[in-house]
């Protein structure tokens, strides 16, 4: 994606179902779980480059023994940094326990940190606020009762943080921060405490306090805790947690907005945000990996048994389509095919834009994640040519050109755009920054017929249009083409996201800027006032009033205005921007219909409130987030 945007985080969990000695004997290493978690996290670094964290819990340790370990880091290579520190623990074991220490699972668990049965990893993208070690997951809520400790990490954003905060205050708590991470953990922690107390009261006349502790750990009902905790949540979430007794869970929002997958056999239970990570770490078939259902939690009990339990009634599934277009790794076979389909679906629009002149058109892509959509686009062109040949040679339809040329013609494909990863746009002076941005991309010279060829370049999505305007078009225009057509495999981004992606300010969207320009041109500024008045009058409405900004214009009119906005006065070539249609998006990704950033159809009531508040902020000149 040329306009880089940050997005949701990544989670990884491993629960060992056998004693530590089993893995040492079978796999020849005491670091079986650590090594697998490292792969799970490395394969999801695309989901979080601002920080990482790992927590480990040991089950049934003796009193006085440390049983929760945690490392977090915001180092440039946070995952490597953390696992280097964990690996030092194994080196320490050999030093203090002798040569055979690494072969003794019982001794390791009793003496060395990060040798427990339950592992939780997190990769963080800081969508808002500071990036400090304190903002890195996993978070830890501590207590002297083992079954009241809670370790949590997640991929989530809540739209109703204020409401959740107020509920905690009403419960008698004094939260230290008003953030979704803290409020979510404290709310789950509150009902974890209540569940502990419920079981204690049930058995206090039958057992001693010491005995009841074990009873509580064995009877803890995580599904019940989550049902009570999650009923007020509004947002997109895949949240993972470990209780100090070794129980664990991963709970998913009722609309399935954020992804979560798991695999289980008699040795391990594994959870991750993406399938390919599990595939790589455990070398299993993709069809063995299951999706945690919307509104459900995968609950892992202290004894290693597990089940998927309904926590909230599932709504219509609206899993994030940006996962398929851009965020998730394209090595997932379904995502790979969907991205190819997105490229293929654009062929009718492309052919129309180039006046069907394939002979004088060169096709390329903006690296690197648009490559798969590009392959689909080229396959679509080849299918079109095959159909034309069939019409002539099989159906006998007339053809004006040379038949040999028709028979042998192939689309002209070149790698025109290369990204120079060594350049950084950290310069603070705006004028100097723009000059650096203009050189982030390089191009391949001497492959374009000057003044004759049309360039068709595909991108994943065009969010802000900044890089397109200041770098890509300028770079391509140096080749002196007749036309430059930029093709987006995603539809126009018109509305903010509030479920994880860093797209919260409306004024940054090129589609919104285009609508504002059209409103001004047509002298219908009262449209903005009408939308604003509706938003202010009904702040808790479940209607998206901001759709009114776009209602007067067709998709093509918005695209044409975007083409004008991104074309600066120095560009000599004719520029056209083409977007995917929402209908085609749904056809290409039929199981992932979350499209609120394109359509404004938010899956939760909180989402509707956020978009209206975001527009109010824009009209009032406020640059704060709307949730």
C-alpha positions as CSV (number, residue, x, y, z in Angstrom):
1,X,0.0,0.0,0.0
2,X,1.6,3.3,-1.1
3,X,-0.2,5.2,1.8
4,X,1.1,3.2,4.7
5,X,-1.4,2.8,7.5
6,X,-1.1,1.1,10.8
7,X,-3.7,-1.4,11.9
8,X,-4.7,-4.1,14.3
9,X,-2.3,-6.1,16.4
10,X,-1.4,-9.8,16.4
11,X,-1.8,-12.4,19.1
12,X,-0.2,-15.8,19.6
13,X,-0.9,-18.5,22.2
14,X,0.4,-21.9,22.9
15,X,-0.9,-24.3,25.6
16,X,1.2,-27.4,26.1
17,X,-1.0,-30.5,26.9
18,X,1.8,-32.8,28.0
19,X,4.4,-32.6,30.8
20,X,7.6,-30.7,29.9
21,X,9.6,-34.0,29.9
22,X,7.5,-35.2,27.0
23,X,8.6,-32.5,24.6
24,X,12.2,-32.8,25.7
25,X,12.2,-36.5,25.0
26,X,10.3,-36.3,21.7
27,X,11.8,-33.1,20.2
28,X,15.2,-33.0,21.9
29,X,14.8,-29.5,23.3
30,X,13.6,-27.8,26.4
31,X,12.6,-24.8,24.2
32,X,9.9,-26.5,22.2
33,X,7.2,-24.0,23.1
34,X,9.5,-21.0,23.0
35,X,10.8,-21.9,19.6
36,X,7.3,-22.4,18.2
37,X,6.0,-19.1,19.7
38,X,8.9,-17.3,18.2
39,X,7.9,-18.6,14.7
40,X,4.2,-17.7,15.4
41,X,5.2,-14.1,16.2
42,X,7.8,-13.7,13.5
43,X,5.3,-14.8,10.9
44,X,2.9,-12.1,12.2
45,X,5.3,-9.2,12.4
46,X,3.3,-7.6,9.6
47,X,0.7,-7.0,12.4
48,X,2.9,-5.1,14.8
49,X,6.2,-3.3,14.5
50,X,5.9,-0.9,17.4
51,X,6.5,-3.4,20.2
52,X,6.1,-7.0,21.4
53,X,5.5,-8.9,24.5
54,X,5.6,-12.5,25.8
55,X,4.1,-14.0,29.0
56,X,4.4,-17.5,30.4
57,X,2.5,-19.2,33.2
58,X,3.4,-22.4,35.1
59,X,0.7,-24.6,36.3
60,X,0.6,-26.1,39.9
61,X,3.8,-24.6,41.2
62,X,4.6,-24.7,44.9
63,X,3.9,-21.6,47.1
64,X,6.9,-19.3,47.1
65,X,7.7,-20.2,43.5
66,X,7.4,-17.6,40.7
67,X,4.9,-18.8,38.2
68,X,4.3,-15.8,35.9
69,X,7.0,-14.4,33.7
70,X,6.8,-11.6,31.3
71,X,9.0,-9.7,28.9
72,X,8.0,-6.7,26.8
73,X,10.0,-4.5,24.4
74,X,9.8,-1.5,22.1
75,X,13.2,-2.2,20.6
76,X,13.5,-2.0,16.8
77,X,13.6,-5.8,16.6
78,X,11.4,-6.4,19.6
79,X,10.6,-10.1,18.9
80,X,14.2,-11.0,18.5
81,X,15.2,-9.0,21.6
82,X,12.6,-10.8,23.8
83,X,13.5,-14.3,22.6
84,X,17.2,-13.6,23.0
85,X,16.4,-12.8,26.7
86,X,14.3,-16.0,27.0
87,X,17.1,-18.1,25.4
88,X,19.5,-16.8,28.0
89,X,17.3,-18.5,30.7
90,X,18.1,-21.8,29.1
91,X,21.8,-21.0,29.0
92,X,21.5,-20.0,32.7
93,X,19.9,-23.4,33.4
94,X,22.9,-25.2,32.0
95,X,25.3,-23.0,34.0
96,X,23.6,-23.5,37.4
97,X,22.1,-26.9,37.0
98,X,24.9,-28.7,35.1
99,X,25.0,-30.4,31.7
100,X,21.9,-32.5,32.3
101,X,19.7,-29.6,33.5
102,X,18.2,-29.0,30.0
103,X,17.1,-32.6,29.9
104,X,15.2,-32.5,33.2
105,X,11.7,-31.0,32.7
106,X,10.8,-31.0,36.4
107,X,14.0,-29.3,37.4
108,X,13.6,-26.6,34.7
109,X,10.0,-25.8,35.8
110,X,11.0,-25.5,39.4
111,X,14.1,-23.4,38.8
112,X,14.0,-21.5,35.4
113,X,11.6,-18.8,34.2
114,X,9.7,-19.2,30.9
115,X,9.4,-23.0,31.3
116,X,5.6,-23.1,32.0
117,X,2.8,-24.7,30.0
118,X,0.9,-21.6,28.8
119,X,2.4,-19.0,26.5
120,X,1.0,-15.7,25.3
121,X,2.6,-13.5,22.7
122,X,1.6,-10.1,21.3
123,X,2.7,-7.8,18.5
124,X,1.6,-4.2,18.8
125,X,0.8,-1.5,16.3
126,X,0.3,1.8,18.2
127,X,-2.6,3.3,16.4
128,X,-3.0,6.2,18.8
129,X,-1.0,7.7,21.7
130,X,2.5,7.1,22.9
131,X,4.6,4.1,22.1
132,X,6.1,3.1,25.4
133,X,6.9,-0.1,27.2
134,X,3.8,0.5,29.4
135,X,1.5,0.4,26.4
136,X,2.8,-3.0,25.2
137,X,0.8,-6.1,25.9
138,X,0.5,-8.5,27.6
139,X,-0.9,-6.6,30.5
140,X,-0.8,-8.1,34.0
141,X,-3.3,-7.8,36.9
142,X,-1.7,-9.3,40.0
143,X,-3.0,-10.8,43.1
144,X,-1.7,-13.1,45.9
145,X,-4.4,-15.6,45.0
146,X,-3.1,-17.5,42.0
147,X,-6.6,-17.8,40.4
148,X,-7.1,-14.0,40.6
149,X,-4.1,-13.2,38.5
150,X,-4.8,-12.2,34.9
151,X,-2.5,-11.8,31.9
152,X,-4.1,-10.2,28.9
153,X,-3.2,-9.3,25.3
154,X,-5.5,-8.5,22.4
155,X,-6.2,-7.1,19.0
156,X,-9.0,-4.7,19.7
157,X,-10.4,-1.2,19.8
158,X,-13.5,-0.4,21.8
159,X,-15.8,2.4,20.7
160,X,-17.4,2.9,24.2
161,X,-14.4,3.4,26.5
162,X,-16.1,6.2,28.4
163,X,-19.1,3.9,29.1
164,X,-16.9,1.0,30.2
165,X,-14.9,3.3,32.4
166,X,-18.0,4.7,34.1
167,X,-19.2,1.1,34.7
168,X,-15.9,0.3,36.5
169,X,-16.3,3.4,38.7
170,X,-19.9,2.3,39.5
171,X,-18.6,-1.1,40.5
172,X,-16.4,0.7,43.0
173,X,-13.1,0.6,41.2
174,X,-10.6,3.3,40.6
175,X,-9.0,2.7,37.2
176,X,-5.6,4.2,36.7
177,X,-6.2,5.0,33.0
178,X,-9.1,5.7,30.7
179,X,-8.0,3.4,27.8
180,X,-9.7,0.5,26.2
181,X,-6.9,-1.9,27.2
182,X,-7.0,-1.0,30.9
183,X,-10.8,-0.9,31.1
184,X,-11.2,-4.3,29.3
185,X,-8.7,-6.0,31.6
186,X,-10.1,-4.5,34.7
187,X,-13.7,-5.5,33.8
188,X,-12.7,-9.1,33.1
189,X,-10.6,-9.0,36.2
190,X,-13.6,-7.8,38.3
191,X,-15.7,-10.7,37.2
192,X,-12.8,-13.1,37.7
193,X,-12.6,-11.9,41.3
194,X,-16.4,-12.4,41.7
195,X,-16.1,-15.9,40.3
196,X,-13.4,-16.7,42.8
197,X,-15.6,-15.3,45.6
198,X,-18.6,-17.3,44.4
199,X,-16.8,-20.6,44.5
200,X,-15.2,-19.7,47.9
201,X,-18.5,-18.9,49.4
202,X,-19.9,-22.2,48.0
203,X,-17.2,-24.3,49.8
204,X,-16.1,-22.2,52.8
205,X,-17.9,-24.5,55.2
206,X,-16.7,-27.7,53.7
207,X,-12.9,-27.1,53.2
208,X,-10.1,-25.2,54.7
209,X,-9.0,-22.0,52.9
210,X,-5.9,-23.9,51.6
211,X,-8.1,-26.6,50.2
212,X,-10.6,-24.2,48.7
213,X,-7.8,-22.6,46.7
214,X,-7.4,-25.8,44.8
215,X,-11.1,-26.2,44.4
216,X,-11.4,-22.7,42.9
217,X,-8.7,-23.4,40.4
218,X,-10.3,-26.6,39.3
219,X,-13.9,-25.2,39.1
220,X,-13.2,-21.7,37.6
221,X,-15.8,-21.1,34.9
222,X,-14.1,-18.9,32.3
223,X,-17.1,-18.9,29.9
224,X,-19.3,-17.5,32.7
225,X,-16.7,-14.8,33.5
226,X,-16.5,-13.8,29.9
227,X,-20.3,-13.7,29.4
228,X,-20.6,-11.3,32.3
229,X,-17.6,-9.2,31.2
230,X,-18.2,-8.8,27.5
231,X,-21.9,-7.9,27.4
232,X,-21.1,-4.2,27.5
233,X,-18.3,-4.3,24.9
234,X,-18.8,-2.4,21.6
235,X,-16.0,-2.8,19.2
236,X,-13.9,-5.2,17.2
237,X,-11.8,-7.6,19.3
238,X,-9.9,-10.9,19.6
239,X,-8.7,-10.9,23.2
240,X,-6.5,-13.5,24.8
241,X,-5.9,-14.1,28.4
242,X,-4.3,-16.5,30.9
243,X,-5.4,-16.8,34.5
244,X,-2.7,-17.6,37.1
245,X,-4.0,-21.1,37.6
246,X,-3.3,-21.9,34.0
247,X,-6.8,-21.5,32.5
248,X,-6.8,-19.5,29.3
249,X,-9.1,-18.1,26.7
250,X,-9.4,-16.2,23.4
251,X,-12.7,-14.4,22.9
252,X,-13.9,-12.9,19.6
253,X,-16.5,-10.1,19.0
254,X,-20.0,-11.0,17.9
255,X,-19.5,-9.6,14.4
256,X,-16.2,-11.4,13.9
257,X,-14.5,-8.2,13.0
258,X,-11.0,-9.2,14.2
259,X,-9.6,-12.5,13.2
260,X,-8.6,-15.5,15.4
261,X,-7.7,-19.1,14.4
262,X,-6.7,-22.2,16.4
263,X,-5.3,-25.7,16.0
264,X,-5.4,-28.5,18.6
265,X,-4.1,-32.0,18.9
266,X,-3.1,-34.1,21.9
267,X,0.2,-32.2,22.3
268,X,-0.7,-28.5,21.9
269,X,-3.5,-26.0,21.5
270,X,-2.4,-23.0,19.4
271,X,-4.1,-19.7,18.6
272,X,-3.0,-16.9,16.2
273,X,-4.4,-14.0,14.3
274,X,-3.4,-15.6,11.0
275,X,-3.5,-19.1,9.7
276,X,-0.1,-19.1,7.9
277,X,1.6,-18.5,11.2
278,X,0.2,-21.7,12.7
279,X,0.9,-23.5,9.5
280,X,4.6,-22.4,9.6
281,X,5.1,-23.0,13.3
282,X,3.6,-26.5,13.4
283,X,3.8,-27.7,9.8
284,X,0.2,-28.8,9.6
285,X,-2.4,-28.8,6.9
286,X,-4.4,-25.6,6.4
287,X,-7.7,-27.5,6.7
288,X,-6.7,-28.5,10.3
289,X,-6.8,-24.9,11.4
290,X,-10.2,-23.7,12.6
291,X,-11.7,-20.2,13.0
292,X,-13.0,-19.1,16.4
293,X,-16.6,-18.3,15.7
294,X,-17.9,-14.7,16.2
295,X,-19.3,-14.2,19.7
296,X,-17.5,-17.3,20.9
297,X,-14.5,-18.0,23.1
298,X,-12.0,-20.8,22.9
299,X,-11.8,-21.7,26.6
300,X,-8.8,-23.8,27.8
301,X,-9.2,-25.2,31.2
302,X,-6.5,-25.8,33.8
303,X,-6.4,-29.5,32.9
304,X,-5.8,-28.9,29.2
305,X,-9.4,-29.6,28.1
306,X,-10.9,-27.1,25.8
307,X,-14.2,-26.0,24.1
308,X,-15.6,-23.2,22.0
309,X,-18.4,-21.6,24.0
310,X,-20.9,-18.9,23.0
311,X,-20.2,-15.7,25.0
312,X,-22.4,-13.3,23.1
313,X,-25.1,-14.0,20.4
314,X,-23.4,-13.9,17.1
315,X,-24.5,-11.1,14.7
316,X,-24.1,-11.1,10.9
317,X,-20.5,-11.8,10.2
318,X,-18.6,-8.7,9.2
319,X,-15.0,-9.7,9.3
320,X,-12.6,-7.0,8.2
321,X,-12.1,-7.0,4.4
322,X,-8.9,-5.1,4.7
323,X,-7.4,-8.3,6.2
324,X,-8.0,-9.9,2.8
325,X,-7.0,-6.9,0.7
326,X,-3.8,-5.9,2.5
327,X,-3.1,-6.7,6.2
328,X,-2.8,-10.5,6.5
329,X,0.0,-12.4,4.9
330,X,-0.8,-13.4,1.3
331,X,0.6,-16.9,1.9
332,X,-2.9,-18.0,3.2
333,X,-4.3,-19.8,0.1
334,X,-7.7,-18.3,0.4
335,X,-6.3,-14.7,0.8
336,X,-4.0,-15.3,-2.1
337,X,-6.8,-16.3,-4.4
338,X,-9.1,-13.5,-3.2
339,X,-6.4,-10.9,-4.0
340,X,-5.9,-12.3,-7.4
341,X,-9.7,-12.2,-7.9
342,X,-9.7,-8.5,-6.9
343,X,-7.2,-7.7,-9.6
344,X,-9.1,-9.8,-12.2
345,X,-12.4,-8.0,-11.3
346,X,-11.0,-4.6,-12.4
347,X,-10.5,-5.7,-16.1
348,X,-13.7,-4.2,-17.5
349,X,-12.9,-0.8,-16.0
350,X,-9.3,-0.9,-17.1
351,X,-10.1,-1.8,-20.7
352,X,-12.6,1.0,-20.9
353,X,-10.1,3.5,-19.4
354,X,-7.4,2.5,-22.0
355,X,-9.9,2.5,-24.9
356,X,-9.1,-1.2,-25.3
357,X,-5.6,-0.2,-26.7
358,X,-3.6,-3.0,-25.2
359,X,-0.8,-2.6,-27.8
360,X,0.2,0.8,-26.3
361,X,-0.4,0.0,-22.7
362,X,2.2,-1.2,-20.1
363,X,1.0,-2.8,-16.9
364,X,2.8,-2.7,-13.5
365,X,2.2,-2.5,-9.8
366,X,3.2,-0.6,-6.7
367,X,5.3,-2.9,-4.6
368,X,5.1,-5.0,-2.7
369,X,1.7,-6.1,-1.4
370,X,-0.1,-5.3,-4.6
371,X,1.8,-8.0,-6.5
372,X,-0.8,-10.7,-6.0
373,X,-3.7,-8.4,-7.3
374,X,-1.4,-7.6,-10.2
375,X,-1.0,-11.3,-11.1
376,X,-4.8,-11.6,-11.1
377,X,-5.1,-8.5,-13.3
378,X,-2.7,-10.0,-15.8
379,X,-4.6,-13.3,-15.8
380,X,-7.8,-11.4,-16.4
381,X,-6.2,-9.7,-19.4
382,X,-5.0,-13.0,-20.8
383,X,-8.5,-14.4,-20.4
384,X,-9.9,-11.4,-22.3
385,X,-7.4,-12.0,-25.1
386,X,-8.2,-15.7,-25.2
387,X,-11.9,-14.8,-25.5
388,X,-11.2,-12.4,-28.4
389,X,-9.1,-15.1,-30.2
390,X,-12.0,-17.6,-29.7
391,X,-14.4,-15.2,-31.3
392,X,-12.2,-14.8,-34.4
393,X,-10.8,-18.3,-34.8
394,X,-13.7,-20.4,-33.5
395,X,-16.8,-18.3,-33.9
396,X,-15.7,-16.7,-37.2
397,X,-16.3,-13.1,-36.1
398,X,-14.5,-10.5,-38.3
399,X,-11.2,-8.9,-37.1
400,X,-9.7,-5.7,-38.5
401,X,-6.1,-6.2,-37.5
402,X,-3.3,-8.7,-38.3
403,X,-4.4,-12.3,-37.3
404,X,-0.8,-13.3,-36.5
405,X,-0.5,-10.4,-34.1
406,X,-3.8,-11.3,-32.4
407,X,-2.6,-14.9,-32.1
408,X,0.8,-14.0,-30.5
409,X,0.0,-10.8,-28.6
410,X,0.7,-10.8,-24.9
411,X,0.0,-7.9,-22.4
412,X,3.1,-5.7,-21.9
413,X,4.3,-6.2,-18.3
414,X,7.1,-4.3,-16.7
415,X,8.3,-3.6,-13.2
416,X,8.1,0.2,-13.3
417,X,8.1,1.1,-9.6
418,X,10.6,0.2,-7.0
419,X,10.6,1.4,-3.4
420,X,13.8,2.6,-1.9
421,X,13.6,1.3,1.7
422,X,16.7,3.1,2.7
423,X,15.0,6.5,2.5
424,X,13.2,7.8,5.6
425,X,10.7,10.7,5.7
426,X,11.6,11.8,9.2
427,X,12.6,15.3,8.3
428,X,10.4,17.8,10.2
429,X,10.5,20.7,7.8
430,X,7.5,20.3,5.4
431,X,9.3,21.5,2.3
432,X,12.3,19.2,2.9
433,X,10.0,16.3,3.7
434,X,8.2,16.6,0.5
435,X,11.4,16.5,-1.5
436,X,12.4,13.3,0.3
437,X,8.9,11.7,-0.3
438,X,9.3,12.5,-4.0
439,X,12.3,10.2,-4.1
440,X,11.0,7.3,-2.0
441,X,10.1,5.5,-5.3
442,X,12.4,4.8,-8.3
443,X,11.3,3.8,-11.8
444,X,12.7,1.8,-14.6
445,X,13.7,3.9,-17.6
446,X,13.8,3.3,-21.4
447,X,10.9,0.8,-21.5
448,X,8.1,3.3,-22.3
449,X,7.3,4.7,-25.7
450,X,7.5,8.4,-25.1
451,X,4.2,10.2,-25.6
452,X,2.5,7.0,-26.9
453,X,2.2,4.5,-24.1
454,X,-0.4,4.4,-21.3
455,X,0.8,3.2,-17.9
456,X,-1.6,1.1,-15.8
457,X,-0.3,0.7,-12.2
458,X,-2.2,-1.2,-9.6
459,X,-2.1,-0.5,-5.8
460,X,-3.9,-2.2,-2.9
461,X,-5.7,0.9,-1.8
462,X,-5.5,4.7,-1.9
463,X,-6.2,6.1,1.5
464,X,-4.8,9.6,1.7
465,X,-3.3,10.0,-1.8
466,X,-0.3,11.7,-0.3
467,X,2.4,9.3,-1.7
468,X,0.5,9.1,-5.0
469,X,0.5,12.8,-5.3
470,X,4.0,13.6,-4.1
471,X,6.0,10.6,-5.2
472,X,4.5,8.0,-7.5
473,X,2.9,10.1,-10.2
474,X,5.9,12.4,-10.3
475,X,8.2,9.4,-10.7
476,X,6.1,7.8,-13.4
477,X,5.6,11.1,-15.3
478,X,9.4,11.2,-15.8
479,X,8.9,8.3,-18.3
480,X,6.8,10.7,-20.4
481,X,3.8,8.4,-20.9
482,X,0.7,9.6,-22.7
483,X,-1.5,8.6,-19.7
484,X,-1.1,7.2,-16.2
485,X,-3.9,5.1,-14.8
486,X,-3.7,4.3,-11.1
487,X,-5.9,1.3,-10.2
488,X,-7.0,0.5,-6.6
489,X,-7.9,-3.1,-5.8
490,X,-10.0,-1.7,-2.9
491,X,-13.0,0.6,-3.1
492,X,-12.9,4.3,-2.1
493,X,-12.2,4.7,1.6
494,X,-14.8,7.2,2.7
495,X,-15.3,6.7,6.4
496,X,-13.1,6.2,9.5
497,X,-12.4,2.9,11.1
498,X,-12.9,2.5,14.8
499,X,-12.1,-1.2,15.3
500,X,-8.3,-1.3,15.0
501,X,-7.1,0.4,11.8
502,X,-5.4,3.8,12.1
503,X,-7.9,5.6,9.9
504,X,-9.8,7.9,12.3
505,X,-9.7,11.4,10.8
506,X,-12.0,12.1,7.9
507,X,-10.1,15.0,6.5
508,X,-7.2,12.7,5.7
509,X,-9.2,10.6,3.2
510,X,-8.7,11.5,-0.4
511,X,-12.3,10.5,-1.2
512,X,-13.6,12.8,1.5
513,X,-11.5,15.7,0.2
514,X,-12.9,15.0,-3.3
515,X,-16.5,15.1,-2.0
516,X,-15.7,18.4,-0.3
517,X,-14.3,19.8,-3.5
518,X,-17.4,18.7,-5.5
519,X,-19.7,20.2,-2.9
520,X,-17.8,23.6,-3.2
521,X,-17.9,23.5,-7.0
522,X,-21.6,22.9,-7.1
523,X,-22.3,25.4,-4.4
524,X,-24.2,23.0,-2.1
525,X,-22.2,23.8,1.1
526,X,-25.5,23.6,3.0
527,X,-25.1,19.8,2.7
528,X,-22.3,19.9,5.2
529,X,-24.4,22.0,7.6
530,X,-27.3,19.6,7.3
531,X,-25.1,16.6,8.1
532,X,-23.5,18.5,11.0
533,X,-26.8,19.5,12.5
534,X,-28.1,15.9,12.3
535,X,-24.9,14.6,14.0
536,X,-25.1,17.2,16.8
537,X,-28.8,16.8,17.3
538,X,-28.6,13.0,17.6
539,X,-25.2,12.0,19.0
540,X,-26.4,8.6,20.0
541,X,-28.2,7.8,16.8
542,X,-27.6,4.5,15.1
543,X,-27.8,6.2,11.6
544,X,-24.7,7.2,9.8
545,X,-25.5,10.8,8.8
546,X,-22.2,11.3,7.1
547,X,-23.3,9.3,4.1
548,X,-25.1,12.5,3.2
549,X,-21.8,14.0,2.2
550,X,-21.5,11.6,-0.7
551,X,-25.1,11.1,-1.7
552,X,-25.1,13.8,-4.4
553,X,-22.2,12.2,-6.4
554,X,-21.6,8.9,-8.3
555,X,-18.5,6.8,-7.6
556,X,-17.1,7.9,-11.0
557,X,-17.5,11.6,-10.1
558,X,-15.6,11.0,-6.9
559,X,-12.9,9.1,-8.7
560,X,-12.6,11.9,-11.3
561,X,-12.2,14.5,-8.7
562,X,-9.6,12.4,-6.9
563,X,-7.7,12.2,-10.2
564,X,-7.6,16.0,-10.3
565,X,-6.5,16.4,-6.7
566,X,-3.5,14.1,-7.0
567,X,-2.3,15.6,-10.3
568,X,-0.1,18.5,-9.5
569,X,0.6,21.2,-12.1
570,X,4.0,19.7,-13.0
571,X,2.5,16.4,-14.2
572,X,2.4,16.3,-18.0
573,X,0.5,13.0,-18.6
574,X,-3.2,12.6,-18.3
575,X,-4.0,11.0,-15.0
576,X,-7.0,8.8,-14.1
577,X,-7.7,6.9,-10.9
578,X,-9.9,3.8,-10.9
579,X,-11.3,2.1,-7.8
580,X,-12.7,-1.4,-7.2
581,X,-16.5,-1.5,-6.8
582,X,-18.0,-2.6,-3.5
583,X,-20.1,-5.3,-5.4
584,X,-16.9,-6.8,-6.8
585,X,-15.2,-6.7,-3.4
586,X,-18.0,-8.8,-2.0
587,X,-17.9,-11.2,-4.9
588,X,-14.1,-11.6,-4.4
589,X,-14.2,-11.9,-0.6
590,X,-17.6,-13.5,0.0
591,X,-16.9,-14.6,3.6
592,X,-15.5,-11.3,4.7
593,X,-18.1,-8.6,4.3
594,X,-16.8,-6.0,6.7
595,X,-16.9,-2.9,4.5
596,X,-17.7,0.1,6.8
597,X,-14.8,2.2,5.7
598,X,-16.1,1.9,2.1
599,X,-19.8,2.0,2.7
600,X,-20.4,3.5,6.1
601,X,-22.3,0.4,7.2
602,X,-20.8,-0.1,10.6
603,X,-21.6,-3.5,12.3
604,X,-22.0,-2.0,15.8
605,X,-24.0,0.9,17.2
606,X,-20.7,2.4,18.6
607,X,-19.4,2.5,15.0
608,X,-22.3,4.7,13.9
609,X,-21.7,7.1,16.8
610,X,-18.0,7.3,16.0
611,X,-18.4,8.2,12.4
612,X,-20.9,11.0,13.3
613,X,-18.6,12.3,16.0
614,X,-15.6,12.2,13.6
615,X,-17.5,14.5,11.2
616,X,-18.4,16.8,14.1
617,X,-14.7,17.0,15.0
618,X,-13.9,17.8,11.4
619,X,-16.5,20.6,11.2
620,X,-15.3,22.1,14.5
621,X,-11.7,21.9,13.5
622,X,-10.8,19.3,16.2
623,X,-8.0,16.8,15.4
624,X,-8.7,14.4,18.2
625,X,-9.9,10.8,17.7
626,X,-13.6,10.2,17.9
627,X,-13.5,7.3,20.3
